[in-house]
Each structure stands twice: as structure tokens, then as C-alpha cells.
Amino acid sequence: MNDNLNLSNLPTIPVAPEGFKSGFVGIIGRPNVGKSTLMNQLIGQKIAITSPVSQTTRNRLRGILTTEKAQIIFVDTPGIHKPHHSLGKIIVKNAKTAINAVDIILLVVDSSTKSGGGDRYIIDLLKTVNQPIILGLNKSDQQPENYQEIDESYASLIQDYNWPILKFSALTGDGLENLQNSLIEQLDFGPYYYPPDLITDQPERFIMGELIREQILQMTRQEIPHSVAIAIEKVEETPKVTKIFAAINVERNSQKGIMIGQKGSMLKAIGTAAREQIQKLIAGEVYLKLFVKVEPQWRQSNLRLAEFGYRVEE
Ligand SMILES: Nc1nc2c(ncn2[C@@H]2O[C@H](COP(=O)(O)OP(=O)(O)OP(=O)(O)O)[C@@H](O)[C@H]2O)c(=O)[nH]1
């Protein structure tokens, strides 16, 4: 019998106690403001990848925080920006869909610099939204001396609305308890949507691919912009070690060269760092084998995008 159909294998979800609150919080913002860092910090484990290169996050990813009083499901959305190619369009479309499917919107901005056109673009998108919105000033640890001017530049953008403003640092954790309490306060009473010990809705394989992609983005920086997709081809579990075979798909031969590096040095460095991250994720020994493949123009082709796991959500 297929194990998936065996009902006794399904996780059980307890009945929530009286007064329990729950709901979905959409983390929205421009690329690179710290949305993924924030979600990881709030749920206490790395499930969303982060990097100094913008547009790191591609798919919707849920992070689940369960406390005694509440369950908050965070929906990390790809940064909203004006799209230039078909992957970009899917990313923005998914972010807009996410806005409609949540109970509270946490609009995150980078308060180490003043507001700009990109912030105004998102606030315009949110004008017609009915859910409560919180404006989160992130990167408080990096604010310069003229922080009051910066705070004012954001406050003036939302002066016509009654949105609360909270300041925090996703990196240091400063102000996050306050943020968590404000979110719980605004949530309605509700059930456990997920088992209390679950921290994400994504399968482990997806996160593994993301952890590999994170190392590529960090190590190759601007040289391999966004033309990389990871396919986890095989996972073999043995009692001692989990063997993972993953293909790194790039668009051009030149990118393949960069990815492999001199005498394979780049691929080796990526593999070593990603292996360490994956070991933390699965709490066990990992053997990671990486291959590089050239898939011309994968970003333009919706079919190929679907194969690599990028969903367009209606
Ligand atoms: N100093 C400081 N840096 C931060 C903070 N939060 C995030 N960062 C950094 O900002 C960069 C972008 O963070 P991400 O979490 O990847 O940003 P994101 O909004 O998810 O980015 P996209 O996936 O592009 O939408 C990373 O280098 C983070 O380390 C913060 O509170 N303080």
C-alpha cells in the first residue's frame, strides 16, 4: 500500500484551547528589505534563503510560528517590483495573489534609507486592500544619525491611513517580541491550521534546493544574476548518511564555467557550504553531489519554469 494513503501516518492537529488565536500574515515589501530574514528570525529557523542580491525569494513560502496563545502563519512573498521578464512577472503576480489570501499585511521597508518610488508603488497597490496593515521599519540597527528624517519619510507616505508603525531589526531580533505581540493582538480567534511542531509547509527537498541556490547567489554575486535553477534529482537515505544529487541549471555556457570555477573550485565551495546548511536542516550527515547543466533561456519558458518548481498561483 502507498504510505501516503495510510491515514495513521498523517500528523494529528490538536484542538485549539479556548481563546486561541490564529491566522495568516503576509510579509510584503520591496526586494532586499529583509522579508526572508524576518521570517526566519520570527520562527526561529532558517527556511527562507536570504542574500544581499535582491529578488532572492521566488516562490511563496509559509513559515509557521506556534506559541501557547496563537499560531501565526507567515507568508513570505517575493519582493514587489516592476517586472522585466517572465520569471519577474510570475514573482510579482504571486506576491499580489498572496496579498489577497492573508488576514494581516506586514509591509516591511528598509529604514536604513529614506523611502522612495518603490515604496510608493507598493503602498498604492495596498490602497484597495481591506485587511489590517502594519508598517514595519526594518534594519533599525543600521539607521544613521538622521533616523528621524527617515522615519518621517515613511510616515508621510501613509499619512492618509491609520496603519500602526513598528520598528525592529530582523538581523538582531530587536523589537521582534513587540511585533509578534501586535500581530497576535490583531488576529481573530481560530484553530491550529498546522500541527504545532511544524515550521514550514514546504517539502524538505524544496528547502534543500533553496539552500544550494543561496550559496550560489552569495558566492557568485552579480556574475550569475538570477539565471540559476536547482533541481533535486535524487535523495537516497541510508542509516548513516543522506545522499543528495542536485542539478544546477544555468542559461549559458559562460555561466557554467563561472559556476564550476578554476579546477572545480567554485562548485566545490558551493557544495561544501550548502552541505553544511542542509545538515542543519535535516539534523544528520549529508553527502551532496552537484552537477551543472546548461538549459538555454529557462527563464522565458513557462513550461521549464513549472518543471523547476515555480508555480503561477491564480
Ligand atoms: N543590518 C541589517 N540587515 C538586514 C536586516 N534584515 C535583513 N538584512 C539584510 O538585508 C539583505 C536582504 O535580506 P533578505 O531577507 O534576503 O531580503 P528580502 O526582502 O527577503 O529580499 P528578496 O528575496 O529580494 O525580496 C541581507 O543581506 C540581510 O542580511 C536588518 O534588520 N538589519
The ligand as a Tripos MOL2 file, in Angstrom:
@<TRIPOS>MOLECULE
LIG
   32    34     1     0     0
SMALL
NO_CHARGES

@<TRIPOS>ATOM
      1 N1         21.5920   45.4630    9.0600 N.pl3     1 LIG1
      2 C1         20.5190   44.7140    8.7860 C.ar      1 LIG1
      3 N2         20.4920   43.9620    7.6620 N.ar      1 LIG1
      4 C2         19.3910   43.2120    7.4180 C.ar      1 LIG1
      5 C3         18.2800   43.1880    8.2960 C.ar      1 LIG1
      6 N3         17.3400   42.3730    7.7640 N.ar      1 LIG1
      7 C4         17.8590   41.8850    6.6240 C.ar      1 LIG1
      8 N4         19.0950   42.3900    6.3970 N.ar      1 LIG1
      9 C5         19.9920   42.1080    5.2670 C.3       1 LIG1
     10 O1         19.3810   42.5710    4.0620 O.3       1 LIG1
     11 C6         19.6810   41.6930    2.9660 C.3       1 LIG1
     12 C7         18.3980   41.2190    2.3150 C.3       1 LIG1
     13 O2         17.6730   40.4150    3.2260 O.3       1 LIG1
     14 P1         16.5740   39.3610    2.7350 P.3       1 LIG1
     15 O3         15.9390   38.8120    3.9600 O.co2     1 LIG1
     16 O4         17.1490   38.4190    1.7300 O.co2     1 LIG1
     17 O5         15.5760   40.3470    1.9750 O.3       1 LIG1
     18 P2         14.2190   40.0270    1.2090 P.3       1 LIG1
     19 O6         13.3390   41.2020    1.4210 O.co2     1 LIG1
     20 O7         13.6980   38.6900    1.6010 O.co2     1 LIG1
     21 O8         14.7290   40.0170   -0.2820 O.3       1 LIG1
     22 P3         14.0060   39.4670   -1.6220 P.3       1 LIG1
     23 O9         14.0470   37.9770   -1.5340 O.co2     1 LIG1
     24 O10        14.9080   40.0210   -2.6520 O.co2     1 LIG1
     25 O11        12.6520   40.0340   -1.6990 O.co2     1 LIG1
     26 C8         20.5220   40.5580    3.5590 C.3       1 LIG1
     27 O12        21.8820   40.8520    3.3210 O.3       1 LIG1
     28 C9         20.2020   40.6110    5.0440 C.3       1 LIG1
     29 O13        21.2430   40.1330    5.8820 O.3       1 LIG1
     30 C10        18.3400   44.0040    9.4930 C.ar      1 LIG1
     31 O14        17.4330   44.0610   10.3320 O.2       1 LIG1
     32 N5         19.4820   44.7380    9.6730 N.ar      1 LIG1
@<TRIPOS>BOND
     1     1     2 1
     2     2     3 ar
     3     2    32 ar
     4     3     4 ar
     5     4     5 ar
     6     4     8 ar
     7     5     6 ar
     8     5    30 ar
     9     6     7 ar
    10     7     8 ar
    11     8     9 1
    12     9    10 1
    13     9    28 1
    14    10    11 1
    15    11    12 1
    16    11    26 1
    17    12    13 1
    18    13    14 1
    19    14    15 2
    20    14    16 1
    21    14    17 1
    22    17    18 1
    23    18    19 2
    24    18    20 1
    25    18    21 1
    26    21    22 1
    27    22    23 2
    28    22    24 1
    29    22    25 1
    30    26    27 1
    31    26    28 1
    32    28    29 1
    33    30    31 2
    34    30    32 ar
@<TRIPOS>SUBSTRUCTURE
     1 LIG1         1 GROUP 0 **** ****
